[in-house]
Amino acid sequence: MQSPSPAGSTWTPGFTTRPEIAGTFGAVASTHWLASAAGMAVLERGGNAFDAACAAGFTLQVVEPHLNGPGGDCPIILHSVAENAQQVICGQGPAPAAASIEAFERLGLDIVPGTGFLCAVVPGAFDAWLTMLERHGTWRLADVLAFAIGYAERGYPLVPRIPAAITAVKPLFETEWPTSAAVYLPGGNVPAPGSLFTNKDLAATYARLVKDSAGGSREAEIGRARALWYQGFVAEAVGKYFAETAVLDTSNQRNKGLLTAQDFATWRATVEAPLTYDYGHHTVLKCGAWSQGPAFLQTLALLDGMGIGAMDTVGADFVHTVVEAQKLAFADREAFYGDPNFYDVPMTTLLSPAYNSERRKLIGPTASMALRPGTIPGHAGWVDHEAHTRSAANYGSNYGAGEPTVARLGASGGDTCHVDVIDQHGNMVSATPSAGWLQSSPVVPGLGFPMGTRGQMFWLQPGLPNSLAPRKRPRTTLSPSFALRDGKPWMAFGTPGGEQQDQWSLAFFLRMVDHGLNIQQAIDAPGFHTEHWPSSFWPRGARPGRVVIEDRFGAEVGNELARRGHALEMGGPWSEGRLAAARREDGQIKAGANPRGMQGYAVGR
């Protein structure tokens, strides 16, 4: 029997679009059913969670090319049973050595373009996956890559959003980016939704890596593949193309690239300790201040003690309180977060009870329209108060720029990817691969994929935590999540969505730990987000006070939020969130995935 609908909402907690699956052997949840199936196949054949996550991750690069690719990034949070520890693998590559504020000034630019070559950073996803496979996996690279190679060589069915993305940039491909047209406009036409699509060049790239790295131990093969990518034919092809070719980008100029083969050769993915925050019986783990992840932790610190558990999770009080806390946490992200290798981020202060006790006093009964970072001695705390005046019209044509997000300003598109895995031993992985989007940079000849564009997240003003500097990591939006319960590994979770990642994930988490919803119930519950602070994506605009809610919240909730001063936008009934999650408790492994977009699935037994 279903529970009654909360006041004003068309959602009932007892209803789910699909079951929260449960078993004891293992589970994989991701943003695409083929990736979930590939990961589960690995578990069934004796691989562990790390092998399975790698297979799923490489598969996502093939079947969701509008959302991620081999030239992109991938932060990972994992739990290793053998080491009894959680780790972050930073798959966020840095800026090229030649990328300086002065270099962009010489080009007449005051903002990093959102497309093309100038925003490319070292592709971090490949070494992130290989680092995890080498340190924690059991399979050989050839076996892990077999799924991706098979789909690229023999074809995979196109979800409708891929042809939609290609259609949007078809004129650009035809007139300016012929290498992309050669791959994504076969016969000069946009491929039909549901049709089988191949990428022979990408299949050949990965097949060459397997062939040329074969022989000896598993670890030796991984090492040779890494060298082929970062010191061999992949790096050389990118460096040559970027040096010899000028391509049109969002600056309305044709620019060559700054990324070189040497930039590839001098970088490796790093293994780091996660940042944590204790929230009741739970400890949430996030990536460092080179990501937006700490904003999730700081929002928890602000909400701690505010009575979230007593609020209706589809009521105006819940949405208002969470949004107002996030406005403060993300204002601090703008003011204080950046690559800790370049800037002394005051994270201890930002997560401290005393600091957040003072910040919490700013949360009032009505919506704030201001961007209000805190004051921390020794830190300037600059934020861009003019972001609301910035629009694409001021910076030329926005050909596929930035990370496309679902139901943003009423436009439907894609977003990033996510995968969670738990195996029968208790190993766990949460990974959020992204960038290298087909619509954002030209395909590198012979490789079959484009480079990422994460460098657009840097500021070109000097002296800021996230100011551009050579070999510095951009402050990425990518943000996988992990949680302990009573000190034991409990749940891997996350979502695509740019700035929305730590908004959608937070509401999901609160609904589970404070209200007792299961994974699928929390995923299916009506979602919301705010666009109050500057976007990390070109052209770095903001919509102060804007809150977007799914219309399943109901008119009563929408009217109350508007009465409190929020600039309300009602989205479609299933327009907010792309969550996936897997948890381990009471001797069972449970998982769920998002029904929005009609492609995310969880599998397990």
C-alpha positions in Angstrom: 0.0 0.0 0.0 1.4 3.4 -1.0 2.0 6.1 1.6 -0.2 9.2 1.2 1.1 12.1 -0.9 2.8 14.9 1.1 0.8 18.1 1.0 1.0 19.8 -2.4 3.1 17.0 -4.0 2.2 14.5 -6.6 4.9 12.1 -5.3 4.3 9.3 -2.9 7.3 7.8 -0.9 6.0 4.3 -1.5 6.2 4.6 -5.3 9.3 3.9 -7.2 9.9 3.7 -10.9 11.8 0.4 -10.4 12.9 -1.6 -7.3 15.9 -1.0 -5.2 17.7 -4.1 -6.2 19.2 -6.3 -3.5 21.6 -9.2 -3.4 24.8 -10.6 -1.9 27.1 -11.1 -4.8 27.6 -7.6 -6.3 26.0 -4.6 -7.9 26.8 -2.0 -10.6 24.8 1.2 -11.0 25.6 3.7 -13.8 24.2 6.2 -16.2 24.0 3.7 -19.1 22.7 0.2 -19.1 25.5 -1.1 -21.3 28.2 0.1 -18.8 26.3 -1.4 -16.0 26.0 -4.7 -17.9 29.7 -4.6 -18.7 30.7 -4.1 -15.1 28.4 -6.9 -13.9 29.9 -9.2 -16.5 33.3 -8.6 -15.0 32.0 -9.4 -11.5 30.4 -12.6 -12.8 33.7 -13.7 -14.4 35.6 -13.3 -11.1 36.8 -9.7 -11.4 36.6 -7.4 -8.4 34.9 -4.0 -8.1 37.9 -2.2 -9.4 38.1 -4.3 -12.5 34.4 -3.9 -13.0 34.5 -0.1 -12.6 37.3 0.2 -15.2 35.4 -1.9 -17.7 32.2 0.2 -17.1 34.2 3.4 -17.3 35.8 2.6 -20.6 32.5 1.5 -21.9 30.9 4.8 -21.0 33.6 6.6 -23.1 32.2 4.8 -26.1 28.4 4.7 -25.5 28.1 8.3 -24.1 30.5 10.3 -26.3 28.4 13.5 -25.8 29.0 13.2 -22.0 32.6 11.9 -21.6 35.5 10.5 -23.6 39.1 9.2 -23.5 40.3 12.8 -23.6 38.4 13.7 -20.4 38.7 13.6 -16.6 37.7 11.1 -13.9 37.9 11.6 -10.1 37.4 8.3 -8.2 36.7 7.5 -4.5 37.2 3.9 -3.5 37.2 1.6 -0.6 39.8 -1.2 -0.6 39.1 -4.2 1.7 42.7 -5.3 1.4 44.0 -1.9 2.7 41.0 -1.2 4.9 41.1 2.3 3.6 39.3 4.8 1.4 41.2 6.7 -1.2 40.7 9.4 -3.8 42.3 9.0 -7.2 42.6 12.4 -8.9 41.9 12.0 -12.6 41.7 15.7 -13.1 44.5 16.7 -15.4 46.3 20.1 -15.1 46.7 23.1 -17.4 49.5 22.9 -20.0 52.9 24.4 -19.1 52.3 27.2 -21.6 48.9 28.1 -20.2 49.3 31.4 -18.4 47.1 34.4 -17.9 49.6 36.4 -20.0 49.3 33.9 -22.8 45.5 34.5 -23.0 46.0 38.3 -22.7 48.3 38.2 -25.8 45.3 36.6 -27.6 43.0 39.4 -26.5 41.0 37.1 -24.2 39.6 37.9 -20.7 37.9 34.5 -20.3 38.9 31.0 -21.3 36.9 29.8 -24.3 34.4 27.0 -23.6 35.3 25.0 -26.7 38.2 24.2 -29.0 41.8 23.8 -28.0 42.7 26.6 -25.6 40.6 25.1 -22.8 42.2 21.7 -23.1 44.0 20.2 -20.0 46.0 17.0 -19.7 43.5 14.1 -20.1 43.3 12.5 -16.7 40.7 9.8 -17.1 43.0 7.2 -18.7 45.6 7.3 -15.9 43.0 7.4 -13.2 41.4 4.2 -14.4 44.9 2.6 -15.0 46.1 3.6 -11.5 43.1 2.0 -9.9 43.5 -1.1 -12.0 47.2 -1.4 -11.3 46.9 -0.9 -7.5 43.7 -2.7 -6.7 42.5 -4.7 -9.7 43.1 -8.3 -10.8 42.3 -8.2 -14.5 44.6 -7.5 -17.5 44.1 -4.3 -19.5 43.1 -6.3 -22.6 40.2 -7.9 -20.8 39.0 -4.6 -19.2 39.1 -2.8 -22.5 37.4 -5.6 -24.5 33.9 -4.3 -23.9 34.8 -0.7 -25.1 36.7 -2.0 -28.1 33.8 -4.3 -29.0 31.2 -1.5 -28.9 33.4 0.9 -30.8 34.2 -1.7 -33.4 30.9 -3.5 -33.9 28.5 -0.7 -32.8 26.2 0.4 -30.0 22.6 1.7 -30.1 22.5 5.5 -30.0 20.4 7.0 -27.3 18.4 9.9 -28.7 20.5 12.6 -27.0 23.5 11.7 -29.0 22.0 12.5 -32.4 20.5 15.6 -30.8 23.9 16.8 -29.7 25.3 16.1 -33.1 22.5 17.9 -34.8 23.2 21.0 -32.6 26.8 21.2 -33.8 26.4 19.9 -37.4 27.0 23.3 -39.1 30.2 23.7 -37.0 31.4 20.2 -37.9 30.7 20.8 -41.6 32.4 24.2 -41.8 35.1 24.3 -39.1 35.7 20.8 -37.5 36.0 18.3 -40.4 37.7 15.7 -38.2 34.6 15.5 -36.1 32.3 15.4 -39.1 34.3 12.4 -40.4 33.4 10.5 -37.3 30.0 11.8 -36.3 28.4 12.6 -39.6 28.8 9.3 -41.5 27.8 10.0 -45.2 27.3 13.6 -44.2 24.2 12.8 -42.1 23.3 12.8 -38.5 22.9 9.1 -37.4 19.4 8.1 -36.4 18.4 7.5 -32.8 18.5 3.8 -32.0 20.8 3.0 -34.9 24.0 1.1 -34.4 27.0 3.5 -34.4 30.7 2.6 -34.7 33.9 4.6 -34.0 36.5 2.6 -35.8 39.3 5.0 -35.1 38.7 4.8 -31.3 38.5 1.0 -31.5 41.8 1.0 -33.3 43.4 3.3 -30.7 42.5 1.1 -27.8 43.3 -2.1 -29.8 46.8 -0.7 -30.5 47.3 0.1 -26.8 46.4 -3.5 -26.0 48.6 -5.0 -28.7 51.6 -2.8 -28.1 51.6 -3.2 -24.3 51.1 -7.0 -24.3 53.5 -9.3 -22.5 54.9 -10.0 -19.1 53.1 -9.3 -15.9 49.7 -7.5 -15.6 51.4 -4.5 -14.0 54.0 -4.4 -16.7 51.3 -4.3 -19.4 49.5 -1.4 -17.6 52.8 0.5 -17.3 53.5 0.1 -21.0 50.0 1.2 -21.9 50.4 4.3 -19.7 53.6 5.1 -21.5 52.0 4.7 -24.9 49.3 7.1 -23.9 51.3 9.8 -22.1 54.7 9.4 -23.8 53.8 7.7 -27.0 51.5 7.8 -30.0 48.5 9.3 -28.2 50.4 12.3 -26.8 52.3 12.8 -30.0 49.1 12.9 -32.1 47.5 15.4 -29.8 50.6 17.6 -29.6 51.0 17.7 -33.4 47.4 18.5 -34.1 47.2 21.3 -31.5 50.4 22.8 -32.8 49.6 22.8 -36.5 45.8 23.5 -36.5 43.8 26.5 -35.5 40.1 25.9 -34.8 37.1 28.1 -34.1 36.1 28.3 -30.5 33.7 30.4 -28.4 35.9 33.5 -28.7 34.9 33.6 -32.3 38.6 33.3 -33.2 40.5 30.4 -34.6 43.2 29.4 -32.1 45.8 26.7 -31.9 46.3 24.8 -28.7 48.7 25.1 -25.8 48.7 21.4 -24.8 51.8 19.5 -25.9 53.1 16.0 -25.8 55.5 17.1 -23.0 52.5 18.1 -20.9 51.3 14.5 -21.1 54.6 13.1 -20.2 55.1 15.1 -17.0 51.7 14.2 -15.4 50.4 11.2 -13.4 47.2 10.7 -11.5 47.7 11.1 -7.8 46.3 9.1 -4.9 45.0 11.4 -2.1 43.2 11.1 1.2 39.5 12.2 1.0 38.1 15.1 2.9 35.4 14.1 5.4 32.6 15.4 7.5 30.7 13.5 10.2 26.9 13.9 10.0 25.3 12.0 12.8 26.1 8.3 12.3 27.5 9.0 8.9 30.8 10.2 7.5 30.7 11.7 4.0 33.9 11.5 1.9 34.6 13.9 -1.0 37.5 14.9 -3.2 39.7 17.8 -2.3 39.3 21.6 -3.0 40.3 21.1 -6.6 36.7 19.8 -6.9 33.4 21.3 -5.8 33.1 18.3 -3.4 33.9 20.1 -0.2 30.8 22.3 -0.8 28.7 19.2 -0.1 30.5 18.8 3.3 30.2 22.4 4.2 26.5 22.4 3.4 26.1 19.5 5.8 28.0 21.5 8.4 25.6 24.4 7.9 22.5 22.2 8.0 23.6 20.2 11.1 21.2 20.9 13.9 18.7 22.8 11.7 16.0 20.1 12.0 16.2 18.7 8.5 14.8 15.4 9.7 11.6 17.0 10.8 11.0 18.7 7.5 8.8 17.3 4.7 11.4 16.5 2.0 9.0 17.6 -0.7 8.0 20.7 1.2 8.9 24.4 0.9 10.8 24.4 4.2 13.2 21.6 3.1 13.9 23.2 -0.4 14.3 26.7 1.1 16.7 25.6 3.9 18.9 23.4 1.7 19.1 26.0 -1.1 20.0 28.8 1.3 22.7 26.7 2.9 24.1 25.8 -0.5 24.2 29.5 -1.5 26.6 30.1 1.5 28.7 26.9 0.9 29.1 27.6 -2.8 29.9 31.3 -2.2 32.8 30.0 -0.1 33.7 27.6 -3.0 34.0 30.7 -5.2 36.1 32.6 -2.7 38.4 29.9 -1.3 38.6 26.7 -3.4 41.4 25.9 -5.8 44.2 23.5 -6.4 45.8 23.0 -3.0 49.1 22.5 -4.6 49.0 26.2 -5.6 46.8 27.8 -2.9 46.5 27.3 0.8 42.8 26.5 1.0 41.5 27.1 4.6 39.5 23.9 4.6 39.9 23.3 8.4 38.2 26.6 9.0 35.5 26.1 6.3 34.4 22.8 7.9 34.7 23.9 11.5 31.7 24.1 13.8 32.5 27.7 14.9 32.8 29.1 11.3 29.6 27.4 10.2 27.7 28.4 13.4 28.3 32.0 12.4 27.5 31.4 8.7 24.3 29.6 9.6 22.9 32.8 11.2 22.6 34.2 7.6 20.0 31.6 6.7 16.7 33.5 7.1 13.0 33.0 6.3 13.3 34.6 2.8 15.6 34.0 -0.1 18.9 35.8 -0.3 19.8 37.4 -3.6 23.4 38.2 -2.6 26.6 36.1 -3.1 28.0 36.1 0.5 31.3 34.4 1.1 32.7 34.3 4.7 35.6 36.3 6.1 38.7 34.3 6.8 41.9 36.2 7.9 44.7 36.0 5.4 42.3 35.2 2.5 40.9 37.9 0.1 37.7 36.0 -0.5 37.0 37.5 -3.9 33.8 36.5 -5.7 32.4 37.5 -9.1 29.4 39.8 -8.2 29.0 40.6 -11.9 28.3 37.1 -13.1 24.6 37.8 -13.6 25.4 40.3 -16.3 27.5 37.8 -18.3 25.8 36.0 -21.2 26.7 34.1 -24.3 25.8 37.1 -26.4 28.8 38.9 -25.0 31.2 36.2 -26.0 30.2 35.0 -29.4 28.5 31.8 -30.5 28.2 29.1 -27.9 28.8 26.1 -30.1 28.2 23.3 -27.6 30.1 25.1 -24.9 30.4 23.9 -21.4 29.0 20.8 -19.7 25.5 20.3 -21.0 23.0 19.9 -18.2 19.5 18.6 -18.2 16.5 21.0 -18.0 18.7 24.0 -17.7 16.8 27.1 -18.9 14.2 24.7 -20.3 16.7 23.1 -22.8 17.1 19.4 -22.7 20.6 18.0 -23.1 23.0 15.5 -21.7 25.3 15.8 -18.7 28.3 13.8 -17.3 28.4 10.1 -16.4 28.6 8.2 -13.1 29.3 4.6 -12.0 29.2 2.8 -8.6 30.3 -0.7 -8.0 30.3 -3.0 -4.9 31.7 -6.6 -5.1 31.0 -9.6 -2.8 34.2 -8.8 -0.8 33.1 -5.3 0.1 35.3 -3.4 -2.3 33.5 -0.2 -3.4 34.0 2.4 -6.2 32.3 5.8 -6.9 33.5 7.4 -10.1 32.4 10.4 -12.1 34.0 10.5 -15.6 33.4 13.5 -17.8 34.7 15.8 -20.5 36.1 15.1 -23.9 32.6 15.8 -25.2 32.1 15.3 -29.0 30.4 18.7 -29.2 33.1 20.7 -27.5 36.4 20.1 -29.3 37.4 18.6 -32.6 38.3 14.9 -32.9 42.0 14.3 -33.0 42.9 12.7 -36.4 43.5 9.0 -36.1 42.5 8.7 -32.5 38.8 8.9 -32.8 38.1 11.3 -29.8 38.5 14.9 -28.8 40.3 16.5 -25.9 38.5 17.8 -22.9 37.7 21.5 -22.2 38.0 21.6 -18.4 40.3 24.6 -18.6 37.3 26.9 -19.1 36.9 26.7 -15.3 39.9 28.8 -14.6 39.7 32.6 -14.0 42.0 34.9 -15.9 42.2 37.3 -13.0 45.5 36.9 -11.1 45.8 36.1 -7.4 42.6 34.0 -7.0 42.5 30.4 -5.7 41.3 29.3 -9.1 43.3 31.6 -11.3 45.0 30.0 -14.3 48.6 28.9 -13.8 50.8 26.4 -15.7 50.4 22.8 -14.5 47.6 23.8 -12.1 44.4 21.7 -11.8 41.2 23.6 -12.6 38.6 23.6 -9.9 36.4 20.9 -11.5 32.7 20.4 -10.9 33.2 16.6 -11.0 32.3 15.2 -7.6 31.8 11.5 -6.8 30.5 10.7 -3.3 31.1 8.1 -0.7 29.7 7.5 2.8 30.5 5.5 5.9 27.9 4.4 8.5 29.1 4.0 12.0 32.6 4.0 10.6 32.0 1.2 8.1 31.9 1.6 4.3 28.2 2.1 3.5 27.4 3.8 0.1 29.0 4.9 -3.1 26.8 7.5 -5.0 26.9 10.4 -7.4 25.4 12.1 -10.4 26.2 14.0 -13.5 25.1 17.6 -13.7 27.9 20.3 -13.5 27.0 22.7 -10.7 24.1 20.5 -9.8 26.1 17.4 -8.8 26.5 18.3 -5.1 23.0 19.7 -5.0 21.2 16.6 -6.3 23.5 14.3 -4.4 22.9 16.2 -1.1 19.1 16.1 -1.3 19.4 12.3 -2.1 21.7 11.8 0.9 19.5 13.8 3.3 16.4 11.9 2.2 18.1 8.6 3.0 19.8 9.4 6.3 17.3 11.8 7.8 14.1 10.3 6.4 14.8 6.6 5.9 14.2 6.4 2.2 15.9 3.7 0.3 18.1 4.4 -2.7 15.4 4.2 -5.4 12.9 6.2 -3.4 15.5 8.9 -2.8 16.4 8.9 -6.5 12.8 9.1 -7.7 11.8 11.8 -5.3 11.2 15.3 -6.9 14.5 17.1 -7.5 15.6 20.8 -7.4 18.6 23.0 -7.8 19.7 26.6 -7.7 21.7 28.7 -10.2 22.5 31.4 -7.7 26.3 31.5 -8.0 28.6 31.8 -11.0 28.7 28.8 -13.3 32.0 27.0 -13.7 31.3 26.8 -17.4 31.8 29.4 -20.1 30.6 32.2 -20.1 30.6 31.9 -16.3 27.1 33.4 -15.8 24.8 33.3 -12.7 21.1 33.6 -12.0 20.8 35.0 -8.5 18.0 33.5 -6.6 16.9 31.2 -9.3 15.5 27.9 -8.0 14.4 25.2 -10.4 12.0 22.5 -9.1 10.3 19.5 -10.8 6.6 20.2 -11.1 5.9 17.1 -9.1 6.5 19.3 -6.0 3.1 20.8 -6.8 1.8 24.3 -7.2 1.4 24.8 -3.4 5.2 24.3 -2.8 6.1 26.4 -5.8 3.9 29.3 -4.7 5.3 29.2 -1.2 8.9 29.3 -2.5 8.0 32.2 -4.7 6.4 34.0 -1.7 9.7 33.6 0.1 11.4 35.5 -2.6 13.0 32.7 -4.7 13.1 33.3 -8.5 11.2 30.1 -9.2 11.2 28.0 -12.3 9.0 24.9 -12.6 10.8 22.2 -14.6 9.3 19.0 -16.1 8.1 16.2 -13.8 11.3 14.1 -14.4 13.9 16.8 -15.2 16.2 17.0 -12.1 19.0 14.6 -11.3 20.9 11.7 -12.8 21.8 9.8 -9.6 23.1 6.3 -9.2 24.1 4.6 -5.9 25.0 1.3 -4.3 25.2 0.5 -0.6 26.2 -2.4 1.6 24.3 -3.0 4.8 22.8 -5.9 6.8 24.7 -8.5 4.8 23.1 -7.3 1.5 24.2 -5.2 -1.4 21.6 -2.8 -2.7 21.6 -0.4 -5.6 19.4 1.9 -7.7 19.7 4.2 -10.7 18.0 7.1 -12.2 14.9 6.7 -14.5 15.3 10.2 -15.9 16.7 10.1 -19.4 15.7 6.5 -19.9 19.2 5.0 -19.9 20.5 4.7 -16.3 20.3 1.2 -14.7 21.5 -0.7 -11.7 22.2 -4.5 -12.0 23.2 -7.0 -9.4 22.4 -10.3 -7.7 
